[in-house]
Amino acid sequence: MVETGEFPNRSEAIRSAVREMLNEQQVENRESSTKRGWAKV
């Protein structure tokens, strides 16, 4: 991705990947908590 110019350096590519993974986890957590119908304790 760095070689193709999508990211300026490897660190930025890694940061982007981590952000994307965290966002996906947040979406999954929201979906699973609404399906259950009761709050986590």
Contacts in CASP RR format, 6 or more apart in sequence:
PFRMAT RR
TARGET T0000
AUTHOR 0000-0000-0000
METHOD contacts of the structure
MODEL  1
MVETGEFPNRSEAIRSAVREMLNEQQVENRESSTKRGWAKV
1 7 0 8 1.000
1 13 0 8 1.000
2 8 0 8 1.000
2 9 0 8 1.000
2 10 0 8 1.000
2 13 0 8 1.000
6 13 0 8 1.000
7 13 0 8 1.000
7 16 0 8 1.000
33 39 0 8 1.000
33 40 0 8 1.000
END
